[in-house]
Amino acid sequence: MEYIYKTKNTCSTEIKLDINGDVVTNVVFTGGCNGNLKAIPILVDGWTVDEIESKLTGITCGRRPTSCGDQLAKAVREAYEAQKAAQGA
């Protein structure tokens, strides 16, 4: 399932990803720090929601209370819950 998440308090504005069960692939950030946001998707490709959350939740960027990585952790959880809800409907 393709999922689009609108980020909050980051330079990136959106995260697009595919989720199948609890496995995340094809992460694409819109906006943000070009190098980092090319690297993160490569690193997390094929990781589970729990793996992404355990590694990225709580990371901050400068004085911001969040980061693109932290927003990705939120996005994958939201996508996972949306997928479960859609399958239960």
C-alpha positions in Angstrom: 0.0 0.0 0.0 1.3 3.4 -0.9 1.1 6.0 1.9 1.7 9.7 2.0 2.5 11.5 5.3 2.6 15.3 5.6 5.6 16.1 7.9 5.5 18.6 10.8 8.3 20.9 12.0 10.9 19.7 9.4 12.4 21.1 6.2 10.9 18.1 4.4 7.2 18.5 3.6 6.1 15.0 2.8 7.1 11.4 3.0 5.9 8.8 0.5 6.4 5.1 1.3 5.1 1.7 0.5 4.1 -0.7 3.3 3.3 -4.4 3.0 2.4 -5.9 6.3 4.9 -4.3 8.6 7.7 -4.0 6.0 8.5 -0.5 4.6 10.0 0.1 1.2 10.3 2.9 -1.4 10.6 5.8 1.1 10.8 9.2 -0.7 11.1 12.5 1.1 10.0 15.8 -0.5 12.2 18.7 0.5 14.7 18.7 3.3 18.5 18.1 3.3 19.2 16.4 0.0 22.1 14.1 1.1 20.5 12.9 4.3 17.1 12.3 2.7 18.7 10.2 0.0 20.6 8.1 2.6 17.8 7.4 5.0 15.5 5.6 2.4 18.4 3.4 1.4 19.2 2.5 4.9 15.7 1.7 6.1 14.5 -0.1 2.9 13.0 -3.4 3.9 13.0 -2.6 7.6 9.9 -3.3 9.7 7.8 -0.6 11.4 9.2 -1.6 14.8 12.8 -1.4 13.5 12.3 2.0 12.1 10.6 3.3 15.3 13.3 1.8 17.6 16.1 3.5 15.6 14.6 6.9 14.7 12.0 7.9 17.2 13.0 10.9 19.3 15.8 12.2 17.1 15.7 15.9 16.9 17.2 18.4 14.4 18.8 21.6 15.8 16.3 23.3 18.1 13.4 21.5 16.5 11.5 18.9 18.7 11.6 16.4 15.8 13.6 15.5 12.7 13.0 13.9 9.3 14.0 10.5 10.8 11.6 11.1 13.8 8.8 12.0 11.3 9.5 8.9 9.3 9.0 6.8 12.5 5.6 8.6 12.9 4.8 8.1 9.3 5.4 4.3 9.2 3.3 3.8 12.4 0.5 5.8 10.9 0.7 3.9 7.6 0.7 0.6 9.4 -2.4 1.5 11.4 -4.1 2.8 8.2 -3.3 -0.4 6.4 -4.7 -2.5 9.3 -7.9 -0.4 9.4 -8.3 -0.7 5.6 -7.9 -4.5 5.8 -10.5 -4.7 8.6 -13.1 -2.7 6.7 
